[in-house]
């Protein structure tokens, strides 16, 4: 996953790791629940819905359901077993509960249901944070003498509402917008004593960090503004799309060699989320969950066999060629890529664990 930056690990209580692991697992459960609910909506039969992997320790079958719900020995992540998902699996042509006998539309949405569930989860998380907690605004704590901020008239206590076209919700976004100006005079809109003031500042290049700065230090206490429900809905609908584009752009830049390859596995994601939650509180954790959920949406839709996107490619082949791909070919290619992904995942996990050991 890209989007979470690895930094030195502070000492923190172990419950942060546990909560971060549970949060990540919850997003995977939501993904599998998306597959499950869509499959059931189209009349497909789900044999097992498992929370975790390994031997089951708790099993039950809801009344009137054909699905066994279980909690496995390793209660991390999840999976759903839908009848007929394996192209080589024997299937009765008259079995209306089999994936193999479902319509193309039903199969398409069943596969897409997992990623779409993650996208919807990100949307709901963003909406809930804005609607119930409002939006945070960075506050100027100190202004360095003779700095660009001092020249522009920025004062301690100013609440930064906008930098150019960006409305920063934290000091990192504020600093990023300032740096992106590359020294060009930029409008900075602040709230001071209850009224809005528009100022212009030309950032200066800091030779030590090679970043453009205006010379302000953040206040440890941000301001919080209430957000109208309509604005929260609008932002919650737009922000996942922006994050998706950002993730895809990151992949594209890495492929073109314009950005260092950064791949983070489950261990790294949990560690960085725990670190951020310990430093930034529940709001950072919620933002991280939304980001991770969007990342799961993007990653699973990549056109790679063994991922949901690969299955959708085979379905598109069926649309174009008006016949299903060879079942043995599809299974073989999927198995090969699944093995490669497992190997890559193992390497990433070992690397993340090694980094954690060195940083602890």
C-alpha positions as CSV (number, residue, x, y, z in Angstrom):
1,X,0.0,0.0,0.0
2,X,1.1,3.6,-0.7
3,X,0.1,6.7,1.2
4,X,1.4,6.1,4.7
5,X,4.8,7.4,5.3
6,X,7.3,5.3,7.4
7,X,8.9,7.2,10.3
8,X,10.9,6.4,13.4
9,X,8.6,4.4,15.8
10,X,7.9,6.0,19.2
11,X,7.4,4.0,22.3
12,X,3.7,3.4,22.8
13,X,1.3,1.1,24.6
14,X,0.6,-2.3,22.8
15,X,-3.1,-1.7,22.7
16,X,-2.5,0.8,19.8
17,X,-1.1,-2.1,17.7
18,X,-4.0,-4.3,18.6
19,X,-6.6,-1.6,17.7
20,X,-4.8,-0.9,14.5
21,X,-4.7,-4.6,13.6
22,X,-8.4,-4.9,14.3
23,X,-9.2,-1.8,12.3
24,X,-7.3,-3.2,9.3
25,X,-9.0,-6.6,9.7
26,X,-12.4,-4.8,9.8
27,X,-11.7,-3.2,6.4
28,X,-10.9,-6.6,5.0
29,X,-14.0,-8.1,6.5
30,X,-16.0,-5.3,4.9
31,X,-14.4,-6.2,1.6
32,X,-15.4,-9.8,1.9
33,X,-18.9,-8.8,3.1
34,X,-19.3,-6.8,-0.1
35,X,-18.7,-10.0,-2.2
36,X,-21.0,-12.0,0.1
37,X,-24.0,-9.6,0.1
38,X,-23.9,-9.0,-3.7
39,X,-23.6,-12.8,-4.3
40,X,-26.6,-13.4,-2.0
41,X,-28.6,-10.6,-3.6
42,X,-28.2,-12.4,-6.9
43,X,-29.2,-15.8,-5.4
44,X,-25.7,-17.3,-5.2
45,X,-24.9,-19.8,-2.5
46,X,-22.2,-18.8,0.0
47,X,-20.8,-21.9,1.7
48,X,-18.6,-20.2,4.3
49,X,-18.0,-16.7,5.6
50,X,-14.9,-16.8,7.7
51,X,-13.5,-14.2,10.0
52,X,-9.8,-15.2,10.1
53,X,-7.9,-18.1,8.7
54,X,-7.0,-21.6,9.9
55,X,-9.1,-24.2,11.8
56,X,-12.5,-22.8,12.9
57,X,-12.9,-22.3,16.6
58,X,-16.5,-21.1,16.5
59,X,-19.1,-22.0,13.9
60,X,-22.8,-21.3,13.5
61,X,-25.4,-21.3,10.7
62,X,-28.0,-18.6,10.9
63,X,-31.6,-19.8,10.8
64,X,-32.8,-20.3,7.3
65,X,-29.3,-19.7,5.8
66,X,-27.0,-22.0,3.9
67,X,-23.9,-20.2,5.0
68,X,-21.7,-21.3,7.8
69,X,-20.3,-18.3,9.7
70,X,-17.1,-19.0,11.5
71,X,-14.3,-17.4,13.5
72,X,-11.0,-19.1,12.7
73,X,-7.9,-19.8,14.9
74,X,-6.1,-16.7,13.4
75,X,-8.9,-14.1,13.7
76,X,-7.2,-11.6,11.3
77,X,-8.6,-10.8,7.8
78,X,-11.5,-12.8,6.3
79,X,-12.7,-14.7,3.3
80,X,-16.0,-15.9,1.7
81,X,-16.4,-19.2,-0.1
82,X,-19.0,-18.8,-2.9
83,X,-20.2,-22.0,-4.7
84,X,-18.8,-22.2,-8.3
85,X,-16.1,-19.5,-8.0
86,X,-13.5,-21.9,-9.1
87,X,-13.9,-22.4,-12.9
88,X,-12.8,-26.0,-12.6
89,X,-15.2,-26.8,-9.9
90,X,-17.8,-29.3,-11.0
91,X,-21.2,-27.6,-11.3
92,X,-24.7,-28.8,-12.0
93,X,-26.0,-26.6,-14.9
94,X,-29.3,-26.5,-13.1
95,X,-27.8,-25.3,-9.8
96,X,-29.1,-21.7,-9.7
97,X,-27.0,-21.0,-6.6
98,X,-23.7,-21.5,-8.4
99,X,-21.6,-18.6,-9.5
100,X,-20.8,-20.4,-12.7
101,X,-24.5,-20.4,-13.7
102,X,-25.2,-16.8,-12.8
103,X,-25.6,-14.1,-15.4
104,X,-22.7,-12.0,-16.5
105,X,-24.1,-9.0,-14.7
106,X,-24.4,-10.9,-11.5
107,X,-20.9,-12.3,-11.7
108,X,-19.5,-8.8,-12.5
109,X,-21.1,-7.1,-9.5
110,X,-20.3,-10.0,-7.2
111,X,-16.6,-9.5,-8.0
112,X,-16.8,-5.7,-7.9
113,X,-18.8,-5.9,-4.7
114,X,-15.7,-6.2,-2.5
115,X,-13.8,-3.2,-3.8
116,X,-17.0,-1.1,-3.9
117,X,-17.7,-2.0,-0.3
118,X,-14.3,-0.6,0.7
119,X,-15.0,2.6,-1.4
120,X,-18.3,3.0,0.4
121,X,-16.7,2.4,3.8
122,X,-14.2,5.2,3.1
123,X,-17.1,7.5,2.1
124,X,-19.0,6.7,5.3
125,X,-15.9,7.2,7.5
126,X,-15.2,10.6,6.0
127,X,-18.8,11.6,6.4
128,X,-19.0,10.5,10.0
129,X,-15.9,12.4,11.0
130,X,-17.0,15.6,9.3
131,X,-20.7,15.4,10.4
132,X,-20.0,14.5,14.1
133,X,-16.6,16.0,14.8
134,X,-16.3,18.9,12.3
135,X,-13.2,19.8,10.4
136,X,-9.9,20.8,12.0
137,X,-8.0,23.9,10.9
138,X,-4.3,24.5,11.6
139,X,-3.6,27.4,14.0
140,X,-0.5,29.5,13.8
141,X,1.5,29.2,17.1
142,X,4.5,31.3,16.4
143,X,5.7,33.6,13.6
144,X,9.4,33.8,13.0
145,X,10.8,37.4,12.9
146,X,11.5,38.8,9.5
147,X,10.0,35.7,7.8
148,X,7.7,35.7,4.8
149,X,4.8,35.2,7.2
150,X,5.8,38.2,9.3
151,X,6.1,40.4,6.2
152,X,2.7,39.2,5.0
153,X,1.1,40.1,8.4
154,X,0.3,36.7,9.7
155,X,0.0,36.6,13.5
156,X,0.1,34.0,16.2
157,X,-3.5,32.7,16.8
158,X,-4.5,33.0,13.2
159,X,-6.6,30.1,12.0
160,X,-5.6,29.1,8.5
161,X,-8.6,28.6,6.3
162,X,-7.1,28.4,2.8
163,X,-3.8,28.4,1.1
164,X,-4.3,29.2,-2.6
165,X,-7.0,26.8,-3.7
166,X,-6.4,24.3,-0.8
167,X,-8.3,24.3,2.5
168,X,-5.8,22.5,4.8
169,X,-7.1,20.4,7.6
170,X,-3.7,20.0,9.3
171,X,-0.3,21.6,9.4
172,X,1.1,19.0,7.0
173,X,-1.3,20.0,4.3
174,X,-0.6,23.6,5.0
175,X,3.1,23.1,4.6
176,X,2.6,21.0,1.5
177,X,0.6,23.8,-0.1
178,X,3.2,26.4,0.8
179,X,6.0,24.3,-0.7
180,X,3.9,23.7,-3.9
181,X,3.8,27.4,-4.4
182,X,7.6,27.4,-5.2
183,X,8.0,30.9,-3.9
184,X,5.2,32.5,-5.9
185,X,3.0,35.0,-4.0
186,X,0.1,33.0,-2.6
187,X,-3.1,34.1,-1.0
188,X,-3.5,32.8,2.6
189,X,-6.9,33.3,4.1
190,X,-7.0,33.3,7.9
191,X,-9.7,33.8,10.6
192,X,-8.6,36.4,13.2
193,X,-10.8,37.5,16.1
194,X,-13.9,36.1,14.4
195,X,-13.4,37.7,11.0
196,X,-11.7,36.5,7.8
197,X,-8.6,38.2,6.6
198,X,-6.9,37.7,3.2
199,X,-3.1,38.0,3.1
200,X,-0.4,37.2,0.5
201,X,2.9,35.6,1.3
202,X,5.9,34.6,-0.9
203,X,7.5,31.5,0.6
204,X,11.3,31.4,0.8
205,X,13.5,28.3,0.0
206,X,15.0,26.8,3.1
207,X,18.4,25.5,2.1
208,X,18.5,23.0,4.9
209,X,15.3,21.1,3.9
210,X,15.2,22.3,0.3
211,X,11.5,23.2,0.9
212,X,9.7,26.5,0.6
213,X,8.5,27.9,3.9
214,X,7.0,31.1,5.2
215,X,8.3,30.8,8.8
216,X,5.4,29.8,11.0
217,X,5.2,27.2,13.8
218,X,2.0,25.3,14.4
219,X,0.0,25.6,17.6
220,X,-0.4,22.2,19.4
221,X,-4.2,22.9,19.5
222,X,-6.0,23.1,16.2
223,X,-9.3,24.9,15.7
224,X,-12.4,22.9,15.0
225,X,-15.2,24.1,12.7
226,X,-18.6,22.6,12.4
227,X,-19.5,21.3,9.0
228,X,-23.1,21.5,7.6
229,X,-24.5,18.1,6.7
230,X,-24.7,19.0,3.0
231,X,-21.0,20.0,2.9
232,X,-20.1,16.8,4.8
233,X,-22.0,14.7,2.2
234,X,-20.4,16.6,-0.7
235,X,-16.8,16.2,0.7
236,X,-17.4,12.5,1.6
237,X,-18.5,11.9,-2.0
238,X,-15.5,13.7,-3.5
239,X,-12.7,12.8,-1.2
240,X,-12.5,9.1,-2.0
241,X,-12.3,9.9,-5.7
242,X,-9.5,12.3,-5.0
243,X,-7.6,9.7,-2.9
244,X,-8.2,7.1,-5.7
245,X,-6.7,9.4,-8.3
246,X,-3.8,10.1,-5.9
247,X,-3.2,6.4,-5.4
248,X,-3.3,5.7,-9.1
249,X,-0.9,8.6,-9.8
250,X,1.5,7.2,-7.2
251,X,1.5,3.8,-8.9
252,X,2.0,5.5,-12.3
253,X,5.0,7.5,-11.0
254,X,6.6,4.4,-9.5
255,X,6.1,2.5,-12.8
256,X,7.7,5.4,-14.7
257,X,10.6,5.5,-12.2
258,X,9.7,9.0,-11.1
259,X,9.1,8.0,-7.5
260,X,10.7,5.5,-5.2
261,X,8.9,2.2,-5.0
262,X,7.1,2.0,-1.6
263,X,5.1,-1.1,-0.9
264,X,3.7,-1.6,2.6
265,X,2.2,-4.9,3.8
266,X,-0.2,-5.6,6.6
267,X,2.4,-5.4,9.3
268,X,3.7,-2.0,8.1
269,X,0.2,-0.6,7.7
270,X,-0.7,-1.7,11.2
271,X,2.5,-0.2,12.7
272,X,2.2,3.1,10.8
273,X,-1.5,3.4,11.7
274,X,-0.8,2.7,15.4
275,X,2.1,5.2,15.4
276,X,-0.2,7.9,13.8
277,X,-3.1,7.2,16.2
278,X,-0.7,7.4,19.2
279,X,0.5,10.8,18.0
280,X,-2.6,12.2,16.4
281,X,-5.4,10.6,18.2
282,X,-8.7,9.0,17.0
283,X,-9.0,11.5,14.1
284,X,-5.8,10.4,12.5
285,X,-6.9,6.8,13.0
286,X,-10.2,7.5,11.2
287,X,-8.4,9.3,8.4
288,X,-5.9,6.4,8.1
289,X,-8.8,3.9,7.9
290,X,-10.4,5.9,5.1
291,X,-7.1,6.0,3.2
292,X,-6.5,2.3,3.7
293,X,-10.0,1.5,2.6
294,X,-9.5,3.5,-0.6
295,X,-6.2,1.7,-1.1
296,X,-7.9,-1.7,-0.8
297,X,-10.4,-0.5,-3.4
298,X,-7.6,0.5,-5.8
299,X,-5.3,-2.5,-5.2
300,X,-8.1,-5.0,-5.7
301,X,-9.2,-3.5,-9.0
302,X,-5.7,-3.7,-10.5
303,X,-5.9,-5.9,-13.6
304,X,-3.8,-8.7,-12.1
305,X,-5.0,-12.3,-12.0
306,X,-5.7,-13.5,-8.5
307,X,-7.1,-10.0,-7.7
308,X,-10.6,-8.9,-8.2
309,X,-9.4,-6.8,-11.1
310,X,-8.0,-9.9,-12.8
311,X,-11.4,-11.6,-12.5
312,X,-13.1,-8.6,-14.1
313,X,-10.6,-8.8,-17.0
314,X,-11.7,-12.4,-17.7
315,X,-15.3,-11.2,-17.5
316,X,-14.6,-8.4,-20.0
317,X,-13.0,-11.1,-22.3
318,X,-16.3,-12.9,-22.1
319,X,-18.2,-9.7,-23.1
320,X,-15.9,-9.1,-26.1
321,X,-15.5,-12.7,-27.3
322,X,-19.0,-13.8,-26.4
323,X,-17.6,-16.9,-24.8
324,X,-16.0,-17.7,-21.5
325,X,-12.3,-18.0,-21.2
326,X,-10.8,-21.5,-21.0
327,X,-11.4,-22.6,-17.5
328,X,-8.0,-24.4,-17.1
329,X,-6.1,-21.4,-18.5
330,X,-7.9,-19.0,-16.2
331,X,-7.3,-21.3,-13.2
332,X,-3.6,-21.8,-14.1
333,X,-2.9,-18.1,-14.6
334,X,-4.7,-17.2,-11.5
335,X,-2.8,-19.8,-9.5
336,X,0.6,-18.6,-10.8
337,X,-0.1,-14.9,-10.0
338,X,-1.6,-15.9,-6.6
339,X,1.7,-17.7,-5.8
340,X,3.7,-14.7,-6.9
341,X,1.5,-12.4,-4.8
342,X,2.0,-14.7,-1.8
343,X,5.7,-14.6,-2.3
344,X,5.8,-10.8,-2.6
345,X,3.5,-10.5,0.4
346,X,5.9,-12.7,2.4
347,X,8.9,-10.6,1.4
348,X,7.1,-7.4,2.4
349,X,6.0,-8.8,5.7
350,X,9.5,-10.0,6.5
351,X,10.9,-6.6,5.6
352,X,8.3,-4.8,7.7
353,X,9.0,-7.0,10.7
354,X,12.7,-6.4,10.3
355,X,12.2,-2.7,10.1
356,X,10.0,-2.8,13.2
357,X,12.7,-4.8,15.1
358,X,15.4,-2.3,14.1
359,X,13.3,0.7,15.0
360,X,12.1,-0.6,18.3
